[in-house]
């Protein structure tokens, strides 16, 4: 959960060799950078409290992007667009990313990524509120995916942290509901939408940090501060720029394929660099969740 996703317009013209290379590089960027943000969050939490860390990440990235876009001559969002961006930003980034940061205080980064992979399941379920009824194969995918969520929460890595497990479920549901709610709303265009949502989400996270009494660390470690910078620059700016390019160039199914790749990347990085233990039950749950998500997204892609 790194940044909001605007609607995509699939390309209908043949792709040049340079475009194919750009697509491949953009996909690799999403797979590696967004997959690594879960470990980066864990490292940043060594010194920075969760909500304050997320607030600094998104307000900094949002302010930089907003200032750049205004400098390029893009108009500021209207009052209605700011209101819609505020609701979406609070759901996706405030609750979605903020609760992931909270959960990673007690849950391994790889398991957090696996839990977040259930987001498309909630999105399909919330779609019924707007009469977007799943097909039969999608209902099967929902059933399989939520069985995986139950297995994950019963696994060895989650049972020791019920608060963290609950936070990840709420985070996934909030991200999904925000994504569904924003469809058809009057939102700022493209990158300005991202900047507005990051700014609004950052404000909400700042309020949460104050409410929980979080304070700036007196002596943050170099590693945790560098991880925070990495999240703001690479996770929120560079990777999302690649995501926007993919949404403009390829079909949404390919652009959102990071949802399948990020969890294994996060699990591997957490085990190799973070010393996180992965139980066989957690791997089984990951496979079940991703199987259910695949049934839903591939069916809708067709």
Residue pairs with C-beta under 8 A, 6 or more apart in sequence:
1 92
1 93
1 96
1 97
1 100
1 116
1 119
1 171
1 175
2 34
2 37
2 97
2 235
2 236
2 239
2 240
3 93
3 194
3 197
3 198
3 236
3 239
3 240
3 243
4 88
4 89
4 92
4 93
4 178
4 179
4 182
4 193
4 194
4 197
5 179
5 243
5 247
5 256
6 187
6 190
6 193
6 194
6 244
6 247
7 183
7 247
8 247
8 248
8 251
8 252
8 255
9 247
9 248
10 250
10 251
10 252
11 248
11 249
11 250
11 251
15 23
15 249
19 249
22 245
22 249
23 246
23 249
23 250
25 242
26 242
26 243
26 245
26 246
27 242
27 246
27 254
27 257
27 258
29 238
29 239
29 242
30 239
30 242
30 243
30 246
30 258
30 261
31 258
31 261
31 262
31 265
32 265
33 234
33 235
33 238
33 239
34 235
34 239
34 258
34 262
35 113
35 258
35 261
35 262
35 263
35 264
35 265
35 266
35 269
36 265
36 266
36 269
37 231
37 235
38 100
38 104
38 109
38 110
38 112
38 113
38 262
38 266
38 269
38 270
39 109
39 266
39 269
39 270
39 273
39 274
40 227
40 230
40 231
40 235
41 53
41 100
41 101
41 104
41 109
41 112
41 227
41 231
42 104
42 108
42 109
42 270
42 274
43 223
43 224
43 227
43 274
44 53
44 224
44 225
44 227
44 228
44 231
45 53
45 101
45 104
45 105
45 224
46 221
46 223
46 224
47 217
47 219
47 220
47 221
47 224
47 225
48 56
48 217
48 220
48 224
48 225
48 228
49 209
49 212
49 214
49 215
49 217
50 98
50 101
50 102
50 104
50 105
50 214
51 98
51 101
51 102
51 205
51 206
51 208
51 209
51 212
51 214
52 205
52 206
52 209
52 214
52 215
52 216
53 101
53 228
54 93
54 97
54 98
54 101
54 202
54 205
55 202
55 203
55 205
55 206
55 208
55 209
56 202
56 228
56 232
57 202
57 228
57 231
57 232
57 235
57 236
58 93
58 97
58 198
58 199
58 201
58 202
58 205
58 232
58 236
59 198
59 199
59 202
59 203
59 205
59 206
60 202
60 232
61 198
61 232
61 233
61 236
61 237
62 194
62 195
62 196
62 197
62 198
62 199
62 201
62 202
62 236
63 199
64 237
65 191
65 194
65 195
65 198
65 237
66 192
66 195
66 196
66 199
69 191
69 192
69 195
70 76
74 189
74 191
74 192
77 85
77 188
77 192
77 196
78 186
80 186
81 186
81 187
81 188
81 196
82 196
82 200
84 182
84 185
84 186
84 187
85 187
85 188
85 193
85 196
85 197
85 200
86 196
86 200
87 178
87 181
87 182
88 178
88 181
88 182
88 185
88 187
88 197
88 200
89 196
89 197
89 198
89 199
89 200
89 201
89 204
90 178
90 200
90 201
90 204
91 174
91 175
91 177
91 178
91 181
92 174
92 175
92 178
92 179
92 197
92 201
93 197
93 198
93 200
93 201
93 202
93 204
93 205
94 200
94 201
94 204
94 205
94 208
95 170
95 171
95 174
95 175
95 178
96 171
96 172
96 174
96 175
96 178
97 171
97 201
98 171
98 204
98 205
98 208
99 167
99 168
99 170
99 171
99 174
100 112
100 116
100 167
100 168
100 171
102 164
102 167
103 112
103 115
103 161
103 163
103 164
103 165
103 167
103 168
103 171
104 112
104 164
105 164
106 160
106 161
106 163
106 164
107 115
107 157
107 158
107 161
107 164
107 165
107 168
108 157
108 270
108 274
108 276
108 277
108 278
109 266
109 269
109 270
109 274
109 276
110 263
110 266
110 267
110 268
110 269
110 270
110 271
110 276
110 278
110 282
111 152
111 155
111 157
111 158
111 267
111 282
112 168
112 266
113 262
113 263
113 265
113 266
113 267
114 152
114 263
114 266
114 267
114 282
114 285
114 286
114 289
115 149
115 152
115 165
115 168
115 169
115 171
115 172
116 168
116 171
116 172
116 175
116 263
117 259
117 260
117 262
117 263
117 286
117 289
117 290
117 293
118 145
118 146
118 148
118 149
118 169
118 172
118 289
118 293
119 172
119 175
119 176
119 179
119 259
120 145
120 176
120 259
120 293
120 296
120 297
121 141
121 142
121 145
121 146
121 149
121 172
121 176
121 289
121 292
121 293
121 296
122 172
122 173
122 175
122 176
122 177
123 176
123 179
123 180
124 134
124 138
124 141
124 142
124 296
125 142
125 176
126 173
126 176
126 177
126 180
127 133
127 134
127 180
128 134
129 180
130 180
130 183
134 141
134 142
134 296
135 299
137 295
137 299
138 295
138 296
138 299
138 300
140 295
141 291
141 292
141 293
141 294
141 295
141 296
141 299
142 292
142 296
143 292
144 288
144 291
144 292
144 295
145 288
145 289
145 291
145 292
145 293
145 295
145 296
146 292
147 288
147 292
148 285
148 286
148 287
148 288
148 289
148 290
148 291
148 292
149 169
149 285
149 289
151 281
151 284
151 285
151 288
152 158
152 282
152 285
152 286
152 289
153 159
153 165
153 169
154 281
155 279
155 281
155 282
155 285
156 279
156 281
156 282
157 277
157 278
157 279
157 282
158 164
158 165
187 193
188 195
188 196
190 244
191 244
194 240
194 244
198 236
217 224
243 255
243 258
246 254
246 255
247 255
251 301
252 301
253 297
253 298
253 300
253 301
256 297
259 293
259 297
260 290
260 293
260 294
263 286
263 289
263 290
264 286
267 278
267 283
267 286
270 276
270 278
271 277
271 278
